[in-house]
């Protein structure tokens, strides 16, 4: 039986080295994955000549340490995940490529019990590790976005378990994710006792029907005070699946609006009908704003990210695009796509946030939008929040824009004020 041929054709990535780190032979699978020919590496020092990695010194090379441990103990050593820069042959362009490996080193002893050979068996897990890094980056981006928006955001598993709350939720209620995971009933404790039963019943019904729902409730802050919120929860069904895989919820503070309605009702009974109309109009406006679907991209608010010192549009949700339905925004700078922003000082505000890292917020700020088709100027009122986006080394790489249009609210308030004054 030709054992050398059997070894050569083995499907595993294996290389045989001597106690002096000299390469003796390798499987075809090993040669393919390392882009080497056997004649090019046989007789070479395994780490210094065949597969040098300038990232490590010879003494600190994790592969050398593992082999040294085998030489000392004469036992198999299984390495933890190792990141290695493998040199590419000249015919493949030269240079190095970054890779991740799992490896083991197995000693082969002679008749006297001395190590004659060491067999390295490796598995290239680069694709798996890069996928993990991409997933982690995606999660970090999601957390940055959800922690930046002014809403209280949470997610619930299909079995009703709260499994995430954003930073604003924790700051307002004082209930963190670990507390909610440890005791799911703590989520309900934030609800006002008079609102709790109806809310939980409605949530259970919509969970069963797998439909989104909305409710106005009072939430207790960490100081014990209650404020009115609109809570919306939407089911998320991933592509190719039939059942809900996640529920995404948001809580929007409407306490000031509720107080305004209550003050109008208490000040004059004749204003009751008008106050009902205001409340109905606000409910209608809220219902038209789609709740969080597929995390943040479908947030019921103006949302976009602007990258770089030139303020180039990168991520734009439908609500932001709706402000400029006749314009192409993605990939363009704010100055190119929205020249009115230059004239009205919004570029200066973005510059200040980008250069200083100081957030900017404005309630009911006026923006005069020029229609592309008619040239007509329209007044648009918005509540805006500019937050810096930080990259590596805590450097600012862009600005996150979040807000919502309040034109109808301003116009309605001005109309009410005129009637009250009249």
Buried (B, 14 or more C-beta within 10 A) or exposed (E): EEEEEEBBEBEEBBBBBBBEBBBBBBBBBBBEBBEBEBEEBBEBBBBEEBBBBEEBEEEEBBBBEBBBBBBEEEEBBEBEEBBBBBBBEEEEEEEBEEBBBBBBBBBEEEEEEEBBBBBBBBEBBBEEBEEEEEEEEEEEBBEBBBBBBBBBBBBBBBEEEBBBBBBBBBEBBBBBBEBBBEEBEBBBEBBBEEBBEEBBEBBEEBBEEEEBBBBBBBBBEEEEEBBBBBBBBBBBBEEEEEEBEBBBBBBBBBBEBBEBBEEBBEEEEEBEEBBEEBBEEBBEBBEEBBBBBEBBEBBBBBBBBBBEEEBBBBBBBEBBBEBBEEEEBEEBBBBBBBEBBBEBEBBEBBEBBBEEEEEBEEEBBEBEBEEEEEEEEEEBBBBBBBBBBEEEEEEBBBBBBBBBBBBEBBEBBEEBEEEEEE
